[in-house]
Amino acid sequence: MNACRAAVAGACVIAASALWAAEKPENAPDAANGQKIATQVCAACHGADGNSTIAANPRLAGQHAEYLAKQLRDFKANKDRMNAIMYGFASSLSASDIRDLAAHYAAQKPRPGAAQDKELVALGQKLYRGGNATTGVPACAACHGPNGSGIPSQYPRLAGQFAEYTTAQIRAFRSSERANDGNQIMRMIAARLTDQEVAAVAQYAAGLR
């Protein structure tokens, strides 16, 4: 009887282990490895927790992991989003490193940002919430959310991002210097924005929380 019970118990353990293995994602990110890479490689420009203090370098804390991973893969490919500095870093990362790093930054708490040019905020709010029907510019909120939180795997978080950085990226889309938007929607929208509108939207997004 004891042998029978032992056999049954052993079978249960094996079955439970098999079930756990089947349910565990094969490519689950390693947060510890992501933190290690962030500390050793990325912290100087983006901060170990992703809260960059340099306006030219984006804040990564709280950004969607899927979006971050795509950007790193695009930098590594050095085709539709090219940057010599980021290419140098991204080219040394493996697929799992990219996944781990993206997961680490996505889990960090973003510090709130603020608009620096109050005069542009009103125009930025109008464009962000309602777009510009005359020029065919849709509301930014439709894709990036009313509070700038974005949509995971589709559209990035904009809330709290440096206005200088957001402005630079919209201009890069407008000139097609940056072309990793897939469906070209950002390039089409950016082409319809004036310099003042670009600056206004960036200022407004910086203050979103």
Contacts in CASP RR format, 6 or more apart in sequence:
PFRMAT RR
TARGET T0000
AUTHOR 0000-0000-0000
METHOD contacts of the structure
MODEL  1
MNACRAAVAGACVIAASALWAAEKPENAPDAANGQKIATQVCAACHGADG
NSTIAANPRLAGQHAEYLAKQLRDFKANKDRMNAIMYGFASSLSASDIRD
LAAHYAAQKPRPGAAQDKELVALGQKLYRGGNATTGVPACAACHGPNGSG
IPSQYPRLAGQFAEYTTAQIRAFRSSERANDGNQIMRMIAARLTDQEVAA
VAQYAAGLR
27 96 0 8 1.000
27 99 0 8 1.000
29 65 0 8 1.000
29 99 0 8 1.000
29 100 0 8 1.000
29 102 0 8 1.000
29 103 0 8 1.000
29 104 0 8 1.000
30 96 0 8 1.000
30 100 0 8 1.000
30 103 0 8 1.000
31 100 0 8 1.000
31 103 0 8 1.000
31 104 0 8 1.000
31 107 0 8 1.000
33 96 0 8 1.000
33 97 0 8 1.000
33 100 0 8 1.000
34 97 0 8 1.000
34 100 0 8 1.000
34 101 0 8 1.000
34 103 0 8 1.000
34 104 0 8 1.000
35 48 0 8 1.000
35 104 0 8 1.000
37 93 0 8 1.000
37 97 0 8 1.000
37 100 0 8 1.000
37 101 0 8 1.000
37 104 0 8 1.000
38 46 0 8 1.000
38 47 0 8 1.000
38 48 0 8 1.000
38 49 0 8 1.000
38 50 0 8 1.000
38 101 0 8 1.000
38 104 0 8 1.000
38 105 0 8 1.000
39 48 0 8 1.000
41 89 0 8 1.000
42 48 0 8 1.000
42 50 0 8 1.000
42 60 0 8 1.000
42 89 0 8 1.000
42 101 0 8 1.000
45 52 0 8 1.000
45 54 0 8 1.000
45 57 0 8 1.000
46 52 0 8 1.000
46 57 0 8 1.000
46 58 0 8 1.000
46 59 0 8 1.000
46 60 0 8 1.000
46 105 0 8 1.000
47 53 0 8 1.000
49 61 0 8 1.000
49 108 0 8 1.000
49 109 0 8 1.000
50 59 0 8 1.000
50 60 0 8 1.000
50 61 0 8 1.000
50 105 0 8 1.000
50 108 0 8 1.000
50 110 0 8 1.000
51 59 0 8 1.000
51 61 0 8 1.000
51 108 0 8 1.000
51 110 0 8 1.000
51 111 0 8 1.000
52 58 0 8 1.000
52 59 0 8 1.000
52 60 0 8 1.000
52 162 0 8 1.000
55 162 0 8 1.000
55 163 0 8 1.000
55 164 0 8 1.000
55 165 0 8 1.000
56 162 0 8 1.000
56 164 0 8 1.000
56 165 0 8 1.000
56 168 0 8 1.000
57 165 0 8 1.000
58 161 0 8 1.000
58 162 0 8 1.000
58 165 0 8 1.000
59 110 0 8 1.000
59 111 0 8 1.000
59 160 0 8 1.000
59 161 0 8 1.000
59 162 0 8 1.000
59 165 0 8 1.000
60 68 0 8 1.000
60 105 0 8 1.000
60 108 0 8 1.000
61 105 0 8 1.000
61 108 0 8 1.000
61 109 0 8 1.000
61 110 0 8 1.000
61 111 0 8 1.000
62 105 0 8 1.000
62 106 0 8 1.000
62 107 0 8 1.000
62 108 0 8 1.000
62 109 0 8 1.000
62 110 0 8 1.000
62 157 0 8 1.000
63 105 0 8 1.000
63 106 0 8 1.000
63 110 0 8 1.000
63 156 0 8 1.000
63 157 0 8 1.000
64 106 0 8 1.000
64 150 0 8 1.000
64 151 0 8 1.000
64 152 0 8 1.000
64 153 0 8 1.000
64 156 0 8 1.000
64 157 0 8 1.000
65 99 0 8 1.000
65 102 0 8 1.000
65 103 0 8 1.000
65 105 0 8 1.000
65 106 0 8 1.000
65 152 0 8 1.000
66 102 0 8 1.000
66 152 0 8 1.000
66 153 0 8 1.000
67 152 0 8 1.000
67 153 0 8 1.000
67 155 0 8 1.000
67 156 0 8 1.000
67 157 0 8 1.000
68 101 0 8 1.000
68 102 0 8 1.000
68 105 0 8 1.000
68 106 0 8 1.000
69 98 0 8 1.000
69 99 0 8 1.000
69 102 0 8 1.000
70 180 0 8 1.000
71 81 0 8 1.000
71 180 0 8 1.000
72 90 0 8 1.000
72 93 0 8 1.000
72 98 0 8 1.000
72 101 0 8 1.000
72 102 0 8 1.000
73 90 0 8 1.000
73 98 0 8 1.000
74 80 0 8 1.000
74 81 0 8 1.000
74 180 0 8 1.000
75 81 0 8 1.000
75 82 0 8 1.000
75 83 0 8 1.000
75 86 0 8 1.000
75 87 0 8 1.000
75 89 0 8 1.000
75 90 0 8 1.000
76 87 0 8 1.000
76 90 0 8 1.000
76 91 0 8 1.000
76 93 0 8 1.000
76 98 0 8 1.000
78 87 0 8 1.000
78 91 0 8 1.000
80 178 0 8 1.000
80 179 0 8 1.000
80 180 0 8 1.000
80 182 0 8 1.000
81 178 0 8 1.000
81 179 0 8 1.000
81 180 0 8 1.000
82 177 0 8 1.000
90 98 0 8 1.000
93 101 0 8 1.000
110 157 0 8 1.000
110 159 0 8 1.000
110 160 0 8 1.000
112 160 0 8 1.000
112 207 0 8 1.000
112 209 0 8 1.000
113 160 0 8 1.000
113 161 0 8 1.000
113 206 0 8 1.000
113 207 0 8 1.000
113 209 0 8 1.000
114 160 0 8 1.000
114 206 0 8 1.000
114 207 0 8 1.000
115 121 0 8 1.000
115 163 0 8 1.000
115 203 0 8 1.000
115 204 0 8 1.000
115 206 0 8 1.000
115 207 0 8 1.000
116 163 0 8 1.000
116 203 0 8 1.000
116 206 0 8 1.000
117 163 0 8 1.000
117 199 0 8 1.000
117 203 0 8 1.000
120 196 0 8 1.000
120 199 0 8 1.000
120 200 0 8 1.000
120 203 0 8 1.000
120 204 0 8 1.000
121 200 0 8 1.000
121 203 0 8 1.000
121 204 0 8 1.000
123 196 0 8 1.000
123 197 0 8 1.000
123 200 0 8 1.000
124 197 0 8 1.000
124 200 0 8 1.000
124 201 0 8 1.000
124 203 0 8 1.000
124 204 0 8 1.000
125 204 0 8 1.000
127 137 0 8 1.000
127 139 0 8 1.000
127 140 0 8 1.000
127 197 0 8 1.000
127 200 0 8 1.000
127 201 0 8 1.000
127 204 0 8 1.000
128 139 0 8 1.000
128 140 0 8 1.000
128 141 0 8 1.000
128 201 0 8 1.000
128 204 0 8 1.000
128 205 0 8 1.000
129 139 0 8 1.000
129 140 0 8 1.000
129 141 0 8 1.000
129 146 0 8 1.000
130 138 0 8 1.000
130 139 0 8 1.000
130 141 0 8 1.000
131 137 0 8 1.000
131 138 0 8 1.000
131 139 0 8 1.000
131 140 0 8 1.000
132 192 0 8 1.000
132 197 0 8 1.000
135 192 0 8 1.000
135 193 0 8 1.000
136 192 0 8 1.000
137 189 0 8 1.000
137 192 0 8 1.000
137 193 0 8 1.000
137 197 0 8 1.000
138 189 0 8 1.000
140 158 0 8 1.000
140 201 0 8 1.000
140 205 0 8 1.000
141 148 0 8 1.000
143 150 0 8 1.000
143 151 0 8 1.000
143 154 0 8 1.000
143 155 0 8 1.000
143 185 0 8 1.000
144 150 0 8 1.000
144 151 0 8 1.000
144 155 0 8 1.000
144 156 0 8 1.000
144 157 0 8 1.000
144 158 0 8 1.000
144 205 0 8 1.000
145 151 0 8 1.000
145 155 0 8 1.000
147 159 0 8 1.000
147 208 0 8 1.000
147 209 0 8 1.000
148 157 0 8 1.000
148 158 0 8 1.000
148 159 0 8 1.000
148 205 0 8 1.000
148 208 0 8 1.000
149 157 0 8 1.000
149 159 0 8 1.000
150 156 0 8 1.000
150 157 0 8 1.000
150 158 0 8 1.000
158 166 0 8 1.000
158 205 0 8 1.000
158 208 0 8 1.000
159 205 0 8 1.000
159 207 0 8 1.000
159 208 0 8 1.000
159 209 0 8 1.000
160 205 0 8 1.000
160 206 0 8 1.000
160 207 0 8 1.000
160 208 0 8 1.000
160 209 0 8 1.000
161 202 0 8 1.000
161 205 0 8 1.000
161 206 0 8 1.000
162 206 0 8 1.000
163 199 0 8 1.000
163 202 0 8 1.000
163 203 0 8 1.000
163 205 0 8 1.000
163 206 0 8 1.000
164 202 0 8 1.000
166 201 0 8 1.000
166 202 0 8 1.000
166 205 0 8 1.000
166 206 0 8 1.000
167 198 0 8 1.000
167 199 0 8 1.000
167 202 0 8 1.000
169 178 0 8 1.000
170 186 0 8 1.000
170 190 0 8 1.000
170 193 0 8 1.000
170 198 0 8 1.000
170 201 0 8 1.000
170 202 0 8 1.000
171 190 0 8 1.000
171 198 0 8 1.000
172 178 0 8 1.000
173 179 0 8 1.000
173 181 0 8 1.000
173 186 0 8 1.000
173 187 0 8 1.000
173 189 0 8 1.000
173 190 0 8 1.000
174 187 0 8 1.000
174 190 0 8 1.000
174 191 0 8 1.000
174 193 0 8 1.000
174 198 0 8 1.000
176 187 0 8 1.000
179 187 0 8 1.000
181 187 0 8 1.000
190 198 0 8 1.000
193 201 0 8 1.000
END
